[in-house]
């Protein structure tokens, strides 16, 4: 296992890191602060990325580099498959919005579409990043998670510029655990797996002792492993989630509708208003939801039959004049196929707590054509109120 390699091998990793060429970024590069919730969204977007692997397209490597490449296990004996997660790639930096040094692509999906070789778990081949390979290693994953725009950092340089060392007793969700010259992971929460105490993590690793692909995934570290050289750290530009809560509540109030906006593809839906709470689901970007309650920077909503919490910084006011909901004068409103109660059929209903998009108006303005849950029809305007 990687985490139990000899000191000699760890030194070899450190040397490989130092001799690998780095992309040049201006020393004046200013990093954008990021909240823990936003960083988690970036991590999970890489972990949950779904894409199509093709052996004929993504399983061929330049013969000059073949001896330095080992294919991740998830692609063995596979001709084509739907894959979740970005494969581990020694020295790689291909995320959803970053790319490996001197590559001809802009991000991981672009690399796959251009025929790059998917992943490389050979960490002992004498050089680090192998040209033509696509994927991300452990330090690249951390760098992409915190959206650090700079030349590639490594486990050996993690604390040089962007992370500060902290006490293990102070570690929080979305801090890091770094073993210089070996491996780095993002701390999610403390817990136990199969009776063993440790930490649940987000990471990119070729290890699969606890399951998952050789690549980006939710994973686990035992306490014995953590105590064997891992150093806790915190990103210097992290913004505590609670510090944003009060300002968010001024723009959207509980008892109204809000829209999921400030995410790549979806927001985590949690059992309680905390980043350490269990994730009970996800809510897609642009979803409009009724905000049941508010607590310390979090909104409570009901989605797919479940009640849970979404971080407030991910929710924005609904665009004015575009969506409507049932007003307090009725509980449920019929949707008809024509703008009249005569000779028209009921094709759906709009209930309290639901919203609908306005598509059109009748000539006299007494009916609105609306769309809800795939149903498009007409409803009486006097029972509808705009969501602003």
C-alpha positions in Angstrom: 0.0 0.0 0.0 1.1 3.5 -0.8 0.7 4.7 2.8 3.2 2.2 4.1 6.0 2.5 1.6 9.5 2.8 2.9 11.2 6.1 3.6 13.4 5.4 0.6 10.4 5.3 -1.7 8.9 8.4 -0.1 12.2 10.2 -0.8 12.0 8.9 -4.4 8.5 10.5 -4.7 9.8 13.8 -3.4 12.7 13.8 -5.9 10.3 13.0 -8.7 8.1 15.9 -7.7 11.0 18.3 -7.7 12.3 17.3 -11.1 8.9 17.4 -12.8 8.6 20.5 -15.0 6.0 23.0 -13.8 3.7 25.3 -15.7 4.6 28.9 -15.3 2.1 31.2 -13.5 2.7 34.8 -12.5 3.9 35.2 -9.0 1.3 37.9 -8.7 -1.6 35.5 -9.2 -4.3 36.2 -6.6 -6.4 33.3 -5.4 -10.2 33.7 -4.9 -11.3 32.9 -1.4 -13.6 29.9 -1.2 -16.1 28.6 1.4 -15.9 25.1 2.8 -19.2 24.3 1.1 -18.1 25.6 -2.2 -14.8 23.6 -2.0 -16.9 20.5 -1.1 -19.0 21.1 -4.2 -15.9 21.2 -6.4 -14.6 17.9 -4.8 -17.8 16.1 -5.2 -18.2 17.3 -8.8 -15.0 15.5 -9.6 -15.9 12.4 -7.5 -19.4 12.1 -9.1 -18.4 13.1 -12.7 -20.0 10.6 -15.2 -18.3 10.0 -18.6 -17.9 7.4 -21.2 -14.7 5.4 -21.5 -13.6 3.8 -24.8 -10.7 1.4 -24.9 -10.1 2.1 -28.6 -10.0 5.9 -27.9 -8.7 6.2 -24.3 -6.7 2.9 -23.9 -3.8 3.6 -26.2 -0.5 5.2 -25.2 2.5 6.3 -27.2 4.9 3.3 -27.2 7.7 5.7 -26.0 5.9 6.0 -22.7 4.3 2.5 -22.4 6.8 1.3 -19.8 5.9 4.3 -17.5 2.2 3.7 -17.6 -0.1 1.3 -15.7 -3.8 1.3 -16.4 -6.2 1.8 -13.5 -8.1 -1.4 -12.6 -11.5 0.0 -13.5 -10.5 -0.1 -17.2 -9.1 -3.6 -17.3 -10.8 -5.8 -19.9 -13.3 -3.1 -20.7 -14.1 -2.0 -24.3 -16.6 0.8 -23.4 -18.3 1.8 -20.2 -20.0 4.6 -18.3 -17.5 5.6 -15.6 -18.0 7.7 -12.4 -15.1 9.7 -11.1 -11.8 11.0 -12.6 -9.1 8.3 -12.8 -5.9 8.6 -10.7 -3.1 9.9 -12.9 0.4 10.3 -11.4 1.3 13.9 -11.8 -2.0 14.8 -13.5 -4.0 17.9 -12.9 -7.0 17.3 -15.2 -10.2 18.4 -13.3 -13.4 20.0 -14.6 -11.6 23.3 -15.2 -7.9 22.6 -15.1 -5.4 20.6 -17.2 -2.1 18.8 -16.9 1.2 20.6 -17.8 1.8 21.1 -21.6 -1.4 19.2 -22.5 -3.4 20.0 -25.6 -6.8 20.0 -23.8 -8.5 22.3 -21.3 -10.0 19.9 -18.8 -10.5 16.2 -18.2 -13.6 15.7 -20.4 -11.9 17.6 -23.2 -8.9 15.3 -22.8 -11.1 12.2 -23.0 -12.9 13.5 -26.1 -9.5 14.2 -27.7 -8.4 10.6 -27.2 -6.1 10.9 -24.1 -5.1 7.8 -22.3 -7.3 7.5 -19.1 -5.2 7.4 -16.0 -1.9 6.1 -14.8 -1.3 4.4 -11.5 2.4 3.8 -12.0 4.0 6.0 -9.3 7.5 4.4 -9.5 8.4 4.8 -13.1 11.1 7.4 -12.6 9.1 10.4 -13.9 5.9 11.9 -12.8 3.4 13.1 -15.3 3.4 11.1 -18.6 2.4 13.1 -21.7 -0.8 12.0 -23.3 -2.4 10.7 -20.1 -5.5 12.2 -18.5 -6.6 12.3 -14.9 -5.6 13.7 -11.5 -3.4 12.7 -8.6 -3.9 13.4 -4.9 -2.3 16.8 -4.8 -3.9 17.8 -8.1 -7.2 16.9 -6.6 -6.7 19.1 -3.6 -5.5 22.0 -5.8 -8.6 21.7 -8.0 -10.9 21.4 -5.0 -9.8 24.7 -3.6 -9.5 26.2 -7.1 -5.9 27.2 -6.7 -4.8 28.8 -10.0 -1.0 28.2 -10.0 1.7 25.8 -11.1 1.1 22.3 -9.8 1.7 21.8 -6.1 2.7 18.5 -4.6 2.5 16.7 -1.3 6.0 18.0 -0.5 5.1 21.7 -1.2 1.6 21.7 0.2 2.6 23.9 3.2 4.9 26.2 1.3 2.3 28.7 0.2 -1.3 27.7 0.3 -1.9 25.6 3.5 -1.0 26.2 7.1 -0.4 23.4 9.6 -3.0 23.0 12.4 -3.5 20.7 15.3 -5.3 17.4 14.7 -7.8 18.4 17.4 -8.7 21.5 15.4 -9.3 19.8 12.1 -12.6 20.6 10.4 -14.6 19.4 7.4 -12.6 20.3 4.2 -9.2 20.7 5.9 -6.5 18.4 4.7 -4.3 15.5 5.9 -0.9 15.6 4.2 2.0 13.2 4.4 4.8 15.1 2.5 6.3 13.0 -0.3 3.5 10.5 -0.2 -0.1 11.4 -0.1 -2.7 14.0 0.7 -6.5 13.8 1.3 -9.3 16.1 2.3 -10.9 15.5 5.7 -14.7 15.0 5.7 -15.6 13.8 9.2 -14.5 11.4 11.9 -16.1 8.0 12.1 -15.6 4.3 12.0 -15.7 1.7 9.2 -16.1 -2.0 10.0 -15.3 -1.2 13.6 -12.1 0.6 12.8 -11.8 4.3 13.9 -10.6 6.9 11.5 -11.6 9.6 9.1 -13.9 9.7 6.1 -12.2 11.6 3.3 -12.4 13.0 -0.2 -9.3 12.1 -2.3 -7.8 10.8 -5.5 -5.8 7.7 -4.8 -4.9 4.4 -6.6 -5.5 2.5 -3.3 -8.7 0.5 -3.2 -8.5 -1.4 0.1 -11.8 0.3 1.1 -13.4 0.1 -2.3 -14.1 2.5 -5.1 -12.2 3.3 -8.3 -8.5 4.1 -8.6 -9.2 7.8 -8.7 -11.4 10.4 -7.2 -13.8 9.1 -4.5 -15.0 9.2 -1.0 -12.6 7.1 1.0 -11.4 6.2 4.6 -8.2 6.6 6.6 -7.6 4.6 9.8 -6.3 6.4 12.9 -3.1 4.2 12.7 -2.5 5.6 9.2 -3.2 9.2 10.2 -0.8 8.9 13.1 1.9 7.6 10.8 3.1 10.9 9.4 0.0 12.8 8.3 0.0 16.6 9.0 -3.3 18.4 9.3 -3.6 21.6 7.3 -6.0 24.4 6.4 -6.3 26.4 3.1 -5.1 29.9 3.7 -8.0 31.4 1.7 -10.8 29.4 3.2 -13.9 31.2 4.3 -15.9 29.8 7.1 -19.4 28.9 6.0 -21.1 30.5 9.0 -19.5 33.9 8.2 -21.6 34.0 5.0 -24.9 32.9 6.6 -26.2 36.3 7.8 -25.5 38.1 4.6 -27.3 35.4 2.6 -30.4 35.6 4.7 -30.8 39.2 3.8 -31.3 38.4 0.1 -33.6 35.4 0.5 -36.1 34.9 3.4 -37.6 31.7 4.7 -41.2 31.4 3.8 -40.4 32.3 0.2 -38.9 30.5 -2.8 -35.2 30.4 -3.7 -33.2 29.0 -6.6 -30.1 26.8 -6.4 -27.5 28.8 -8.4 -24.0 28.9 -7.1 -23.0 25.3 -7.9 -21.4 23.5 -10.8 -24.3 20.9 -11.2 -26.0 20.3 -7.9 -26.1 21.2 -4.2 -25.7 18.7 -1.3 -28.9 18.1 0.6 -28.1 17.4 4.3 -29.9 16.0 7.3 -29.0 19.0 9.5 -27.7 22.5 8.9 -24.0 21.7 9.0 -21.3 20.5 6.6 -20.6 17.7 9.0 -24.1 16.4 8.7 -25.0 13.3 6.5 -25.7 14.0 2.9 -29.2 12.6 2.2 -29.4 13.6 -1.5 -28.5 16.2 -4.0 -30.6 19.0 -5.6 -29.8 20.0 -9.3 -28.7 23.4 -10.2 -31.5 25.9 -11.1 -34.0 24.0 -9.0 -36.5 26.3 -7.3 -37.6 25.3 -3.8 -39.8 26.6 -1.1 -37.6 27.7 1.9 -39.3 26.2 4.9 -36.9 27.5 7.6 -33.5 29.2 8.1 -30.8 28.4 10.7 -27.3 29.9 10.9 -26.7 30.3 7.2 -28.7 27.2 6.0 -32.2 26.8 4.5 -34.5 24.0 5.1 -36.4 22.7 2.0 -38.4 19.7 0.9 -37.2 17.9 -2.1 -38.3 14.5 -3.6 -40.3 13.8 -0.5 -37.4 14.5 1.9 -36.9 17.5 4.2 -33.3 18.6 4.6 -30.9 21.6 4.6 -28.9 23.4 1.9 -26.1 25.9 2.5 -27.5 29.4 2.1 -24.7 30.7 -0.1 -25.9 28.3 -2.8 -29.4 29.8 -3.0 -30.4 33.0 -4.7 -33.7 34.9 -5.1 -35.9 33.7 -8.0 -35.9 35.9 -11.1 -38.8 38.3 -10.8 -41.8 37.9 -13.2 -40.9 34.4 -14.4 -42.4 32.0 -11.8 -45.7 31.8 -10.0 -47.2 29.8 -7.1 -50.6 29.3 -5.6 -51.7 32.2 -3.4 -53.2 31.8 0.0 -56.7 31.8 -1.3 -56.6 28.2 -2.4 -54.7 25.0 -1.6 -54.7 23.4 -5.0 -55.3 24.9 -8.5 -56.4 23.0 -11.6 -54.4 23.2 -14.8 -56.5 23.0 -18.0 -55.8 22.4 -21.6 -57.6 25.6 -22.6 -58.0 29.0 -20.9 -61.6 28.4 -19.9 -63.6 26.2 -17.5 -66.0 25.4 -20.3 -65.1 22.6 -22.7 -61.6 22.2 -21.2 -60.0 19.2 -19.5 -58.1 19.2 -16.3 -54.6 18.0 -17.1 -52.8 18.7 -13.9 -52.7 20.6 -10.6 -50.5 23.2 -8.9 -50.4 22.9 -5.1 -49.2 25.0 -2.3 -45.4 24.9 -2.0 -45.0 24.2 -5.7 -43.9 26.7 -8.4 -44.6 27.0 -12.1 -43.0 28.8 -15.0 -45.1 31.4 -16.8 -45.2 30.7 -20.6 -48.0 32.9 -21.8 -51.2 34.9 -21.0 -54.7 34.9 -22.3 -55.9 38.0 -24.2 -57.8 39.3 -21.2 -55.1 38.4 -18.7 -57.4 36.2 -16.6 -55.5 33.0 -17.5 -51.8 32.1 -17.4 -50.2 29.4 -19.4 -47.8 27.7 -17.0 -45.4 24.7 -16.9 -44.9 22.4 -13.9 -43.4 18.9 -13.7 -43.6 18.5 -17.5 -47.2 19.6 -17.7 -48.1 22.7 -19.7 -51.6 24.2 -19.5 -53.7 27.1 -18.3 -54.6 28.2 -14.8 -56.7 31.1 -13.4 -54.6 34.2 -12.8 -56.5 35.2 -9.7 -55.3 32.2 -7.7 -51.6 32.8 -8.7 -48.9 35.0 -7.3 -45.5 35.8 -8.7 -42.4 34.6 -6.9 -40.1 37.6 -6.6 
